[in-house]
Amino acid sequence: MEIKEKIKQLREALHEHNYLYYILDTPKISDFEFDQMLKALQDLEHQCPEFLDPNSPTQRVGGGVTKNFKTQYHRSPMYSLSNTYSKEELLQWVGRVQKTLGNEKFQFTCELKYDGASISLTYKEGKFLRGVTRGDGVQGDDVSLNLRTIPTIPLELKGDYPDFFEIRGEIVLPFEGFKAINQQRIKLGEEPFMNPRNTASGSLKLQDSKLVAERPLECFLYALVGEDLGIDSQIVGLEKARSWGFKVPKTAIVAATVEEVFRYLDHWDQHRFDLPYEIDGVVIKINRFDQQDALGYTAKSPRWAIAFKFQAEQAVTQLKSVSYQVGRTGAITPVANLSPVLLSGTTIKRASLHNADQIEKLALRIGDFVYVEKGGEIIPKIIGVDKESRPPQSAKIIFITHCPECQFELVKEDGEAQHYCKNQFGCPTQIVAKIQHFISRKSMDIDGLGNETVALLYENNLISNIADLYLLNKNELLPLDRMADKSVDNLLQGIEASKNKSFAKVLFGLGIRYIGETVAKKLVKAFSSIDLIREASREELIEVDEIGDRIADSLLDFFNDERNILLIEQLRQQGVQFESLDKKGFNNNTQLKDEKFVISGVFKNISREDLREKIESMGGTVVGSISAKTNYLLAGEGIGPSKKVKAEKLGIPIIDESTFLNMIKV
């Protein structure tokens, strides 16, 4: 038999035995026999490296090293879910769904909310293509090499799978595996890991995939993403994914009524500790995909899904002292320093006290024994005081009157719970935090420049505001710690490239109070330049969708300060964008005005989000489905076949990425 054919047969057999063992839990051969087959395949691949395949079963053992994880855009955003802890709020959500869907009947799917690290997997022609962490929901880190070592992620699929699709899931570390890892670490004299969730998440970013292979991680899949998949509901999608070879726990149900949803919640609230892995709640979704489409999304979350979180675990510990943190906007947050206590697998030493009103509401004193829980099972918070155990030497908490960083007198404005340090141009913590916000992924996303480097540059008097970034040079950077020739070049290239970022990202990056991503986009669409925003009256600002009194006043305050005007002018002189593309134009290309585009597939050099932004900034509109009114189908790799057929039938031009970019002269 030819070596190539022998390799093919061994791979097929090993994929099948892996599926039987890890997915169906019905092994047909012994571990010894499996290892012998794997060894035989490794030997053949070593003899004939021309037949190597990244999806070979031999890749499960790892060995590849990733120094830097490449950033990868998600084909479709990975939204976060709205959370609730009460059945009353769940009923309110159901009411909103009913209002939108009108007289249509709808059903729910109920699924366990696994507590691990979210991941998005992409498959092409039945083979694993890549895996990306959730990141900020728009882009994440490509950790494909590490994911190939996880046995419950199929490298090749079975059955009637689509040609191209994504599937979302959660990487978890079962309790038994977590216990075994910690026993080994203790034996080696190393510190044990604190909880399975953080261990699973941290494992994905290990540089050596061989170390990942040694950890008994699992991947539970819960959501298909793609076009023309031939699937009409969430529950059918789960069943199909299971048939293709994915690990999909059989705990999901379809519920016809809210009462059935409540019974599911009650059951798993009682039995969640019987599971071999961690869950922190239940995800409830509208089952049918067409109804999900009708409900749509907010800026952050789908309207067709909600997470019901179980009540958090509590612990009692003692409040030793209170310290104060200064935020980017000058907000002062009191922090409780606690006697260390174990809570949900994590040692808690600090908890947020939010503001002075919260301290007063709790009637909190230094030395008190307090009840602590994790809000959303993530951020520790104090929820009460055991006043019967209050020691006689307990002391009243006196909220500070001056900034702990710059000693500027604090201000508490009418209607505000927070105290603020208004010394935004002189408070070191605020200055550094503003620059860190400007360079962050959702703002200017400057490659080669992270939060630690920003702090280093500030400490060495190389920057004092965001405009100073554009004045940095190689000679002054090279003497700094951790600044090698290559890293300095990358940093300066990243800063230069940021000059091409859109006005909306620049506006968000300025860090104006209450101006988030969505509001920045609304302002840019309404006014198109920083000068027009500055000139707008309070009434004109409030006329913009989602701009209320608070945001309008914040903008007026910002532009009334001459130091902010000077900063904008300095940035403008350095080439930073302060006008939207439709105002500046692309070589007078105005043909996108009022034209409708459908975007489908994956693109090599630009993300779908950036394509949408370019089209909308030049007067065009991006729509979800093909109709006679569509002007162009912008097609990438893995385009939905039904969209292509419909476009051809209607005579709608189908253009690729390079044609589009040439059209707008980019």
C-alpha positions as CSV (number, residue, x, y, z in Angstrom):
1,M,0.0,0.0,0.0
2,E,1.3,3.5,-0.8
3,I,2.4,5.6,2.1
4,K,0.0,8.4,1.1
5,E,-3.0,6.0,1.2
6,K,-1.8,4.5,4.5
7,I,-1.6,7.9,6.1
8,K,-5.1,8.7,4.8
9,Q,-6.6,5.5,6.3
10,L,-4.9,6.0,9.6
11,R,-6.1,9.6,9.9
12,E,-9.7,8.6,9.1
13,A,-9.6,5.8,11.6
14,L,-8.1,8.0,14.3
15,H,-10.6,10.8,13.7
16,E,-13.4,8.2,14.0
17,H,-12.0,6.7,17.2
18,N,-11.5,10.2,18.7
19,Y,-15.2,10.9,17.9
20,L,-16.4,7.7,19.5
21,Y,-14.3,8.2,22.7
22,Y,-14.7,12.0,23.3
23,I,-18.1,12.8,21.8
24,L,-20.1,9.6,22.1
25,D,-18.3,8.1,25.1
26,T,-18.4,4.7,23.4
27,P,-14.8,3.7,22.6
28,K,-14.3,0.6,20.4
29,I,-10.5,0.2,20.9
30,S,-8.2,0.4,23.9
31,D,-6.1,3.4,24.7
32,F,-3.0,1.2,23.9
33,E,-4.4,0.4,20.4
34,F,-5.2,4.1,19.8
35,D,-1.7,5.1,20.9
36,Q,-0.1,2.5,18.6
37,M,-2.1,3.8,15.6
38,L,-1.1,7.4,16.4
39,K,2.6,6.4,16.7
40,A,2.4,4.7,13.3
41,L,0.9,7.8,11.8
42,Q,3.5,10.0,13.4
43,D,6.3,7.8,12.0
44,L,4.8,8.0,8.5
45,E,4.4,11.7,8.6
46,H,7.9,12.1,9.8
47,Q,9.1,10.0,6.8
48,C,7.0,11.9,4.4
49,P,6.7,15.5,5.6
50,E,5.1,16.5,2.2
51,F,1.9,14.8,3.4
52,L,1.7,16.9,6.6
53,D,-1.8,18.3,7.4
54,P,-2.6,20.8,10.1
55,N,-5.8,18.8,10.9
56,S,-4.0,15.5,11.3
57,P,-4.8,13.7,14.5
58,T,-1.1,13.9,15.3
59,Q,-1.5,17.7,15.9
60,R,-3.5,16.9,19.0
61,V,-0.3,16.4,21.0
62,G,0.8,20.0,20.3
63,G,4.4,21.1,20.2
64,G,4.0,24.3,18.1
65,V,5.0,27.6,19.7
66,T,3.1,30.9,19.2
67,K,5.0,34.0,20.3
68,N,2.4,36.5,19.3
69,F,-1.3,35.7,18.8
70,K,-2.6,37.3,15.6
71,T,-5.7,39.5,15.9
72,Q,-8.6,38.2,13.8
73,Y,-11.9,39.9,13.1
74,H,-15.0,37.9,13.8
75,R,-17.1,37.3,10.7
76,S,-20.1,38.2,12.8
77,P,-19.8,40.0,16.2
78,M,-19.8,37.9,19.4
79,Y,-22.4,39.9,21.4
80,S,-22.6,39.7,25.1
81,L,-25.9,38.7,26.7
82,S,-28.2,40.8,28.9
83,N,-28.3,39.4,32.4
84,T,-31.1,39.0,34.9
85,Y,-31.3,37.5,38.4
86,S,-35.1,37.6,38.8
87,K,-38.0,35.9,37.2
88,E,-39.8,39.2,37.2
89,E,-37.2,40.7,34.9
90,L,-37.4,37.6,32.7
91,L,-41.1,38.1,32.4
92,Q,-40.5,41.7,31.3
93,W,-38.1,40.5,28.6
94,V,-40.8,38.0,27.4
95,G,-43.2,40.9,27.2
96,R,-40.8,42.9,25.0
97,V,-40.4,39.9,22.7
98,Q,-44.2,39.5,22.5
99,K,-44.7,43.2,21.7
100,T,-42.2,43.0,18.8
101,L,-43.5,39.7,17.4
102,G,-47.2,40.7,17.8
103,N,-49.6,37.8,17.3
104,E,-46.9,35.3,16.3
105,K,-46.4,32.3,18.6
106,F,-42.9,31.6,19.7
107,Q,-41.0,29.0,21.7
108,F,-37.9,29.2,23.8
109,T,-34.7,27.2,24.0
110,C,-33.1,26.8,27.4
111,E,-29.4,25.9,27.6
112,L,-26.9,25.8,30.4
113,K,-24.6,28.8,30.6
114,Y,-21.1,27.2,30.8
115,D,-18.5,29.0,32.8
116,G,-15.4,29.1,30.7
117,A,-13.7,31.0,27.9
118,S,-15.8,31.9,24.8
119,I,-14.5,30.8,21.4
120,S,-15.5,31.0,17.7
121,L,-14.5,28.2,15.4
122,T,-14.5,28.4,11.6
123,Y,-14.8,25.4,9.3
124,K,-14.3,25.2,5.5
125,E,-15.3,22.2,3.5
126,G,-15.6,20.2,6.7
127,K,-12.1,21.0,8.0
128,F,-11.1,23.1,11.0
129,L,-9.8,26.5,9.6
130,R,-9.2,28.7,12.6
131,G,-10.3,29.4,16.2
132,V,-10.5,32.9,17.7
133,T,-11.1,34.1,21.3
134,R,-14.1,36.4,22.0
135,G,-11.8,39.4,22.6
136,D,-13.9,42.5,22.5
137,G,-16.7,40.9,20.5
138,V,-15.5,42.4,17.2
139,Q,-12.0,40.9,17.1
140,G,-10.1,38.4,19.2
141,D,-6.9,36.4,19.2
142,D,-6.2,33.5,16.8
143,V,-5.4,30.6,19.1
144,S,-5.9,27.9,16.4
145,L,-2.7,26.0,17.2
146,N,-3.8,25.6,20.9
147,L,-7.3,24.6,20.0
148,R,-6.2,21.8,17.7
149,T,-5.0,20.0,20.9
150,I,-8.5,19.8,22.4
151,P,-10.0,16.4,21.6
152,T,-13.6,17.7,21.7
153,I,-12.9,20.2,18.8
154,P,-13.3,18.1,15.7
155,L,-10.6,18.7,13.1
156,E,-12.7,17.1,10.4
157,L,-16.5,16.9,10.4
158,K,-19.0,14.1,9.6
159,G,-22.3,14.1,7.7
160,D,-24.1,17.0,5.9
161,Y,-22.2,20.0,7.1
162,P,-22.3,23.3,5.3
163,D,-19.4,24.3,3.1
164,F,-18.4,27.3,5.3
165,F,-19.6,28.4,8.7
166,E,-18.7,29.5,12.2
167,I,-19.7,27.9,15.4
168,R,-19.5,29.4,18.9
169,G,-18.8,27.6,22.1
170,E,-17.1,27.6,25.5
171,I,-13.8,26.1,26.5
172,V,-14.2,24.6,30.0
173,L,-12.1,22.7,32.4
174,P,-14.1,19.9,34.2
175,F,-13.7,19.6,38.0
176,E,-11.9,16.3,37.8
177,G,-9.3,17.6,35.3
178,F,-8.9,20.8,37.4
179,K,-8.3,18.7,40.5
180,A,-5.7,16.5,38.7
181,I,-3.8,19.6,37.4
182,N,-3.6,21.1,40.9
183,Q,-2.5,17.8,42.5
184,Q,0.4,17.7,40.0
185,R,1.3,21.3,40.6
186,I,1.4,20.8,44.4
187,K,3.5,17.7,43.9
188,L,6.0,19.9,41.9
189,G,6.0,22.6,44.6
190,E,4.0,25.0,42.5
191,E,1.0,27.2,43.5
192,P,-2.3,25.6,42.7
193,F,-4.7,27.3,40.3
194,M,-7.6,29.1,41.9
195,N,-10.6,28.1,39.7
196,P,-11.4,26.1,36.5
197,R,-12.7,29.1,34.6
198,N,-9.5,31.2,34.8
199,T,-7.4,28.2,34.2
200,A,-9.3,27.3,31.0
201,S,-9.1,30.9,29.8
202,G,-5.4,31.2,30.6
203,S,-4.6,27.9,28.9
204,L,-5.7,29.3,25.5
205,K,-3.0,31.9,25.6
206,L,-0.1,29.6,26.5
207,Q,2.7,30.0,23.9
208,D,3.5,26.3,23.8
209,S,0.7,24.2,22.5
210,K,2.2,21.0,24.0
211,L,1.4,22.4,27.4
212,V,-2.2,23.1,26.3
213,A,-2.5,19.4,25.2
214,E,-1.6,18.3,28.7
215,R,-4.6,20.1,30.1
216,P,-7.9,18.2,29.9
217,L,-9.9,21.0,28.3
218,E,-13.3,20.5,26.7
219,C,-15.3,22.5,24.2
220,F,-19.1,22.7,24.4
221,L,-20.7,24.2,21.3
222,Y,-23.9,26.2,21.4
223,A,-24.4,28.5,18.4
224,L,-24.1,28.2,14.6
225,V,-23.2,31.3,12.6
226,G,-23.4,31.5,8.9
227,E,-25.6,32.1,5.8
228,D,-27.8,29.6,4.0
229,L,-27.1,26.8,6.5
230,G,-30.5,25.2,5.8
231,I,-31.3,25.4,9.5
232,D,-34.3,27.3,10.9
233,S,-34.1,27.1,14.7
234,Q,-31.7,27.0,17.6
235,I,-32.6,23.5,18.7
236,V,-32.2,22.1,15.2
237,G,-28.8,23.8,15.0
238,L,-27.7,22.1,18.2
239,E,-28.8,18.7,16.9
240,K,-27.1,19.2,13.6
241,A,-23.9,20.4,15.3
242,R,-23.9,17.2,17.4
243,S,-24.4,15.0,14.2
244,W,-21.4,16.7,12.6
245,G,-19.1,15.7,15.5
246,F,-19.3,18.6,17.9
247,K,-19.7,18.1,21.7
248,V,-23.2,19.5,22.5
249,P,-24.4,18.5,25.9
250,K,-28.0,17.1,25.8
251,T,-29.3,19.4,28.5
252,A,-31.0,21.9,26.2
253,I,-34.8,21.9,25.8
254,V,-37.5,23.6,23.9
255,A,-40.0,25.3,26.1
256,A,-43.4,26.3,24.8
257,T,-44.3,28.5,27.9
258,V,-42.7,30.6,30.5
259,E,-43.8,28.2,33.1
260,E,-41.7,25.5,31.4
261,V,-38.7,27.9,31.4
262,F,-39.2,28.5,35.1
263,R,-39.2,24.7,35.8
264,Y,-35.9,24.4,33.9
265,L,-34.4,27.2,35.9
266,D,-35.5,25.7,39.2
267,H,-34.2,22.3,38.3
268,W,-30.7,23.4,37.4
269,D,-30.5,25.9,40.3
270,Q,-30.8,22.9,42.5
271,H,-28.8,20.4,40.5
272,R,-26.0,22.6,39.0
273,F,-23.5,21.2,41.6
274,D,-24.1,17.7,40.3
275,L,-22.6,18.6,37.0
276,P,-18.9,17.7,36.3
277,Y,-18.2,21.3,35.2
278,E,-19.1,24.8,36.2
279,I,-22.2,26.7,35.1
280,D,-23.4,30.1,36.4
281,G,-26.9,30.2,34.9
282,V,-29.2,29.4,32.0
283,V,-29.4,31.1,28.6
284,I,-32.9,31.5,27.2
285,K,-33.3,32.2,23.5
286,I,-36.2,32.6,21.1
287,N,-36.0,29.3,19.1
288,R,-36.8,30.2,15.5
289,F,-34.1,32.1,13.6
290,D,-36.6,34.2,11.5
291,Q,-38.0,35.5,14.8
292,Q,-34.5,36.2,16.1
293,D,-33.9,38.3,12.9
294,A,-37.1,40.2,13.5
295,L,-36.1,41.0,17.1
296,G,-32.5,42.1,16.2
297,Y,-29.9,43.5,18.4
298,T,-29.1,46.5,20.6
299,A,-25.6,47.9,20.4
300,K,-24.3,45.3,22.8
301,S,-26.7,42.4,23.0
302,P,-29.3,40.3,21.1
303,R,-32.9,41.2,21.9
304,W,-33.8,37.5,21.3
305,A,-31.7,36.1,24.2
306,I,-31.1,36.6,27.9
307,A,-29.0,35.0,30.5
308,F,-30.6,34.1,33.8
309,K,-27.8,34.1,36.4
310,F,-28.1,32.0,39.6
311,Q,-27.6,33.7,42.9
312,A,-23.9,34.2,43.7
313,E,-22.1,32.4,46.4
314,Q,-21.5,34.5,49.6
315,A,-18.8,34.6,52.2
316,V,-18.1,36.5,55.4
317,T,-14.9,38.4,56.1
318,Q,-13.6,41.5,57.9
319,L,-13.1,45.0,56.4
320,K,-9.6,46.1,57.3
321,S,-9.4,49.5,55.5
322,V,-10.8,51.6,52.6
323,S,-8.6,52.9,49.8
324,Y,-9.6,55.1,46.8
325,Q,-9.1,54.7,43.1
326,V,-9.2,57.5,40.5
327,G,-10.8,56.7,37.1
328,R,-10.2,58.1,33.6
329,T,-13.0,60.6,34.0
330,G,-11.8,61.6,37.5
331,A,-14.5,59.5,39.3
332,I,-13.4,58.4,42.8
333,T,-14.2,54.8,43.7
334,P,-13.8,53.6,47.3
335,V,-12.4,50.1,47.5
336,A,-12.8,47.8,50.5
337,N,-9.6,46.0,51.6
338,L,-10.6,42.7,53.2
339,S,-9.2,39.9,55.1
340,P,-8.6,37.2,52.4
341,V,-11.5,34.9,51.9
342,L,-12.2,32.1,49.4
343,L,-15.2,32.7,47.2
344,S,-16.3,30.7,44.2
345,G,-12.7,29.4,43.8
346,T,-11.0,32.7,44.1
347,T,-9.3,34.4,47.0
348,I,-11.0,37.8,47.5
349,K,-9.0,40.6,49.1
350,R,-10.7,43.7,47.7
351,A,-14.3,44.7,46.8
352,S,-15.8,47.8,45.3
353,L,-17.8,50.1,47.5
354,H,-19.0,52.2,44.5
355,N,-19.4,55.6,46.2
356,A,-20.0,57.4,49.4
357,D,-23.8,56.9,49.3
358,Q,-23.2,53.1,49.2
359,I,-21.0,53.3,52.3
360,E,-23.7,55.3,54.1
361,K,-26.4,53.0,53.0
362,L,-24.6,49.9,54.4
363,A,-23.7,51.9,57.6
364,L,-20.2,50.4,57.1
365,R,-17.4,50.8,59.6
366,I,-13.7,49.8,59.6
367,G,-13.4,46.5,61.4
368,D,-17.0,45.3,60.5
369,F,-17.6,41.7,59.4
370,V,-19.2,41.9,56.0
371,Y,-21.1,39.7,53.6
372,V,-19.3,39.5,50.2
373,E,-20.5,38.0,46.9
374,K,-19.4,38.2,43.3
375,G,-21.7,40.5,41.3
376,G,-22.4,38.5,38.1
377,E,-19.9,36.0,39.7
378,I,-17.1,38.2,38.5
379,I,-16.7,41.5,40.5
380,P,-16.7,41.1,44.3
381,K,-19.1,43.4,46.2
382,I,-20.2,43.9,49.8
383,I,-23.9,43.3,50.2
384,G,-24.4,43.6,53.9
385,V,-22.9,44.0,57.4
386,D,-23.1,41.6,60.3
387,K,-23.7,44.4,62.9
388,E,-24.1,41.9,65.8
389,S,-20.5,41.0,65.3
390,R,-19.2,44.6,65.1
391,P,-16.1,44.9,67.3
392,P,-16.1,47.8,69.8
393,Q,-13.0,49.4,68.3
394,S,-14.7,49.8,64.8
395,A,-14.2,53.2,63.3
396,K,-16.5,55.3,61.1
397,I,-15.4,55.7,57.5
398,I,-14.7,59.3,56.6
399,F,-14.8,59.8,52.9
400,I,-11.8,61.6,51.5
401,T,-12.1,65.3,50.5
402,H,-9.1,65.5,48.1
403,C,-7.8,63.3,45.3
404,P,-5.4,60.6,46.5
405,E,-3.2,61.1,43.5
406,C,-2.9,64.9,43.0
407,Q,-4.5,66.3,46.2
408,F,-7.0,68.3,44.2
409,E,-10.2,69.0,46.1
410,L,-13.0,66.6,45.1
411,V,-16.4,67.7,43.8
412,K,-19.8,66.0,44.1
413,E,-22.2,67.4,41.6
414,D,-26.0,67.6,42.0
415,G,-27.7,64.4,41.0
416,E,-24.4,62.5,41.0
417,A,-23.5,59.7,43.4
418,Q,-19.8,59.9,42.6
419,H,-17.1,62.3,43.8
420,Y,-14.8,63.6,41.1
421,C,-11.3,65.0,40.8
422,K,-11.6,67.8,38.2
423,N,-7.9,68.2,37.7
424,Q,-8.0,66.2,34.5
425,F,-5.0,68.0,33.0
426,G,-2.8,67.7,36.1
427,C,-3.8,64.4,37.8
428,P,-1.2,61.8,36.8
429,T,-3.6,58.8,37.0
430,Q,-6.3,60.5,34.8
431,I,-3.7,61.6,32.3
432,V,-2.3,58.1,31.9
433,A,-5.8,56.5,31.8
434,K,-6.9,58.9,29.1
435,I,-3.9,58.0,26.9
436,Q,-4.6,54.3,27.6
437,H,-8.2,54.7,26.5
438,F,-7.0,56.5,23.3
439,I,-4.7,53.7,22.2
440,S,-7.1,50.9,23.2
441,R,-8.5,48.3,20.8
442,K,-12.0,49.9,20.5
443,S,-10.5,53.4,20.0
444,M,-7.3,53.9,17.9
445,D,-6.1,50.3,18.4
446,I,-2.4,51.3,18.1
447,D,-0.3,48.2,17.4
448,G,2.9,47.9,19.5
449,L,1.6,50.2,22.3
450,G,0.0,48.8,25.4
451,N,-1.0,50.2,28.8
452,E,2.3,49.4,30.5
453,T,4.2,51.2,27.7
454,V,2.0,54.2,28.1
455,A,2.8,54.4,31.8
456,L,6.5,53.9,31.0
457,L,6.4,56.8,28.5
458,Y,4.6,59.1,31.0
459,E,7.0,58.2,33.8
460,N,9.9,59.2,31.6
461,N,8.3,62.5,30.7
462,L,8.0,61.6,27.0
463,I,4.3,62.1,26.8
464,S,1.8,64.2,28.8
465,N,-1.2,63.9,26.6
466,I,-2.4,61.9,23.5
467,A,-1.0,64.4,21.0
468,D,2.5,63.8,22.4
469,L,2.3,60.2,21.0
470,Y,2.7,61.6,17.5
471,L,5.9,63.5,18.4
472,L,7.8,60.4,19.7
473,N,11.0,59.4,17.9
474,K,13.2,56.4,17.9
475,N,16.2,58.0,19.6
476,E,14.3,58.8,22.8
477,L,12.5,55.5,22.9
478,L,15.5,53.1,22.5
479,P,17.1,53.8,25.9
480,L,13.9,52.8,27.8
481,D,13.4,49.4,29.5
482,R,12.1,46.7,27.2
483,M,12.5,48.9,24.1
484,A,14.4,47.0,21.5
485,D,14.9,48.2,17.9
486,K,12.1,46.0,16.5
487,S,9.6,46.9,19.2
488,V,10.3,50.6,18.8
489,D,9.8,50.3,15.0
490,N,6.5,48.5,15.6
491,L,5.3,51.2,18.0
492,L,6.1,54.1,15.7
493,Q,4.5,52.3,12.7
494,G,1.4,51.7,14.8
495,I,1.2,55.3,15.8
496,E,1.6,56.4,12.2
497,A,-1.1,54.0,11.0
498,S,-3.5,55.3,13.6
499,K,-3.7,58.5,11.6
500,N,-5.9,56.6,9.1
501,K,-8.5,55.6,11.8
502,S,-12.0,57.0,11.3
503,F,-13.3,60.1,12.8
504,A,-15.8,58.1,14.9
505,K,-12.9,56.2,16.5
506,V,-11.0,59.4,17.2
507,L,-14.0,61.0,18.8
508,F,-14.5,58.0,21.0
509,G,-10.8,58.0,21.8
510,L,-10.8,61.6,23.1
511,G,-12.5,60.1,26.2
512,I,-15.2,62.8,26.5
513,R,-17.5,61.9,29.3
514,Y,-20.6,59.8,28.3
515,I,-19.4,59.6,24.7
516,G,-19.3,55.8,24.0
517,E,-18.7,54.0,20.7
518,T,-22.4,54.2,19.6
519,V,-22.9,57.9,20.5
520,A,-19.6,58.8,18.7
521,K,-20.9,57.2,15.5
522,K,-24.3,59.0,15.9
523,L,-22.5,62.4,16.3
524,V,-20.2,61.8,13.3
525,K,-23.2,60.8,11.1
526,A,-25.1,63.9,12.2
527,F,-22.3,66.5,12.0
528,S,-19.4,65.0,9.9
529,S,-16.6,67.0,11.5
530,I,-15.2,68.1,14.9
531,D,-15.8,71.7,13.9
532,L,-19.5,71.2,13.2
533,I,-19.9,69.4,16.5
534,R,-18.1,72.2,18.3
535,E,-20.3,74.8,16.7
536,A,-23.6,72.9,17.4
537,S,-26.0,74.4,20.0
538,R,-27.4,72.5,22.9
539,E,-30.7,72.2,21.0
540,E,-29.0,70.9,17.8
541,L,-27.1,68.3,19.8
542,I,-30.2,67.0,21.6
543,E,-32.0,66.6,18.2
544,V,-29.5,63.8,17.4
545,D,-30.7,60.2,18.1
546,E,-29.6,59.0,21.6
547,I,-28.2,62.4,22.6
548,G,-29.9,63.7,25.7
549,D,-29.3,66.6,28.1
550,R,-26.4,64.9,30.0
551,I,-24.4,64.1,26.8
552,A,-25.1,67.5,25.3
553,D,-23.9,69.3,28.4
554,S,-20.8,67.1,28.5
555,L,-19.9,68.0,24.9
556,L,-20.4,71.7,25.6
557,D,-18.2,71.6,28.7
558,F,-15.5,69.8,26.7
559,F,-15.4,72.4,23.9
560,N,-15.6,75.3,26.4
561,D,-12.2,74.4,27.7
562,E,-9.4,76.0,25.6
563,R,-7.0,73.2,26.6
564,N,-9.2,70.6,24.7
565,I,-9.3,72.9,21.6
566,L,-5.5,73.1,21.7
567,L,-5.3,69.3,22.0
568,I,-7.6,68.8,19.0
569,E,-5.5,71.3,16.9
570,Q,-2.3,69.5,17.8
571,L,-3.8,66.2,16.8
572,R,-5.1,67.7,13.6
573,Q,-1.7,69.1,12.7
574,Q,-0.3,65.6,13.1
575,G,-2.8,64.2,10.5
576,V,-5.4,62.6,12.8
577,Q,-8.8,62.4,11.2
578,F,-11.4,64.9,12.4
579,E,-13.7,64.7,9.5
580,S,-15.9,61.9,8.3
581,L,-15.1,60.2,5.0
582,D,-18.3,61.4,3.3
583,K,-17.2,65.0,4.0
584,K,-13.6,64.6,2.8
585,G,-14.6,62.2,0.0
586,F,-12.6,59.5,-1.7
587,N,-11.4,61.3,-4.9
588,N,-14.8,62.7,-5.4
589,N,-16.4,59.2,-5.6
590,T,-20.0,60.0,-4.6
591,Q,-21.5,57.0,-6.4
592,L,-22.3,55.2,-3.1
593,K,-24.8,57.9,-2.1
594,D,-28.2,56.2,-1.5
595,E,-26.9,52.8,-2.9
596,K,-27.7,49.6,-1.1
597,F,-25.1,46.9,-0.5
598,V,-25.4,43.3,0.8
599,I,-22.1,42.0,2.3
600,S,-21.6,38.3,2.4
601,G,-18.5,36.1,3.2
602,V,-15.1,36.7,4.6
603,F,-12.6,39.2,3.3
604,K,-8.8,39.0,3.2
605,N,-7.6,42.6,3.8
606,I,-10.5,44.3,5.5
607,S,-13.1,43.3,8.1
608,R,-16.9,43.3,7.4
609,E,-17.2,46.0,10.1
610,D,-14.7,48.3,8.2
611,L,-16.5,47.6,4.9
612,R,-19.8,48.6,6.5
613,E,-18.2,51.7,8.0
614,K,-16.7,52.8,4.6
615,I,-20.0,52.2,2.8
616,E,-22.1,54.1,5.4
617,S,-19.6,57.0,5.6
618,M,-19.9,57.5,1.9
619,G,-23.7,57.7,1.9
620,G,-24.4,54.0,1.2
621,T,-26.5,51.6,3.1
622,V,-25.7,48.0,4.2
623,V,-28.8,45.7,4.2
624,G,-29.1,42.1,5.2
625,S,-30.9,40.5,2.3
626,I,-31.0,40.7,-1.5
627,S,-34.0,42.4,-3.1
628,A,-34.7,44.2,-6.4
629,K,-33.6,47.5,-4.7
630,T,-30.1,46.1,-3.9
631,N,-27.4,47.8,-5.9
632,Y,-24.4,45.5,-5.2
633,L,-23.6,42.1,-3.6
634,L,-20.1,42.5,-2.1
635,A,-18.9,38.9,-2.0
636,G,-16.1,37.4,0.0
637,E,-14.9,33.9,0.7
638,G,-17.6,31.5,1.8
639,I,-20.5,33.6,0.4
640,G,-23.9,32.2,0.9
641,P,-24.9,30.4,-2.3
642,S,-28.6,31.5,-2.1
643,K,-27.5,35.1,-2.0
644,K,-25.4,34.6,-5.1
645,V,-28.2,32.8,-7.0
646,K,-30.7,35.5,-6.1
647,A,-28.4,38.3,-7.1
648,E,-27.7,36.7,-10.5
649,K,-31.4,36.1,-11.0
650,L,-32.2,39.8,-10.3
651,G,-29.2,41.0,-12.3
652,I,-27.5,42.6,-9.3
653,P,-23.7,43.2,-9.8
654,I,-21.6,40.8,-7.7
655,I,-18.3,42.5,-6.8
656,D,-15.3,41.3,-4.8
657,E,-13.1,43.1,-2.3
658,S,-10.6,44.5,-4.7
659,T,-13.3,45.8,-7.1
660,F,-15.0,47.6,-4.2
661,L,-11.8,49.1,-2.9
662,N,-10.9,50.2,-6.4
663,M,-14.3,51.7,-6.8
664,I,-13.7,54.0,-3.8
665,K,-10.0,54.4,-4.7
666,V,-8.6,53.0,-1.4
